[in-house]
Amino acid sequence: MILLDITKFEVTVSKHAIFQALEREIDPDIIEKSIRKSKIRRFGKNNIKFSTNKIVCVGEIRGLEIVIFTVYKK
């Protein structure tokens, strides 16, 4: 497992992820909390997962930015 310092990146959430969260009845505050306080797993070359007990956020590292493009419940 690779350690990643999230404070060095700017985290953005795509429109698609916001619409998915609203359809799946996930509060945007929970998304923000899970990004800041969750376990981080890196898979592939540029992909990343933030997972808590309730939700999973999947994103991509693009330079100094992390873009969240999928949000779902466990």
C-alpha positions in Angstrom: 0.0 0.0 0.0 1.4 3.4 -1.0 1.0 6.3 1.4 -0.3 9.4 -0.2 -0.4 12.9 1.3 -3.8 14.3 0.3 -3.0 17.8 1.5 -0.7 18.4 -1.5 -3.6 17.9 -3.9 -6.6 19.9 -4.8 -9.7 17.7 -4.7 -12.6 18.4 -7.1 -15.8 16.4 -7.5 -17.3 16.1 -11.0 -20.9 16.9 -11.9 -21.4 13.3 -12.7 -20.3 12.2 -9.2 -22.6 14.8 -7.6 -25.6 13.6 -9.6 -24.8 10.0 -8.7 -24.6 10.9 -5.0 -28.0 12.6 -5.1 -29.6 9.7 -6.9 -28.2 7.3 -4.4 -29.2 9.5 -1.5 -25.6 10.3 -0.3 -25.2 13.6 1.4 -22.4 15.8 -0.1 -21.0 16.4 3.4 -20.5 12.7 3.8 -18.5 12.7 0.5 -16.3 15.5 1.8 -15.8 13.8 5.1 -14.9 10.4 3.4 -12.3 12.1 1.2 -10.6 13.8 4.1 -10.7 11.0 6.7 -10.9 7.6 4.8 -8.5 4.9 3.8 -6.8 5.7 0.5 -6.1 2.9 -2.0 -4.2 3.5 -5.2 -4.9 1.2 -8.1 -3.6 1.3 -11.7 -1.3 4.2 -12.6 -3.4 7.2 -11.8 -6.6 5.9 -10.1 -7.5 6.2 -6.5 -10.2 5.1 -4.1 -11.4 6.7 -0.8 -13.3 4.2 1.2 -15.2 4.3 4.5 -17.7 2.0 6.1 -20.5 3.6 4.2 -19.4 4.9 0.8 -16.6 4.7 -1.7 -15.3 7.5 -3.9 -13.3 6.7 -7.0 -11.1 9.3 -8.6 -8.1 10.0 -10.8 -4.9 11.9 -10.1 -4.3 14.5 -12.8 -1.1 16.4 -12.0 -1.7 18.2 -8.7 -5.5 17.6 -8.8 -7.6 14.6 -7.7 -10.9 14.4 -9.6 -13.7 12.3 -8.1 -15.8 10.8 -10.8 -17.8 8.0 -9.1 -19.5 7.7 -5.7 -21.4 4.6 -4.5 -22.5 2.9 -1.3 -20.9 -0.3 0.0 
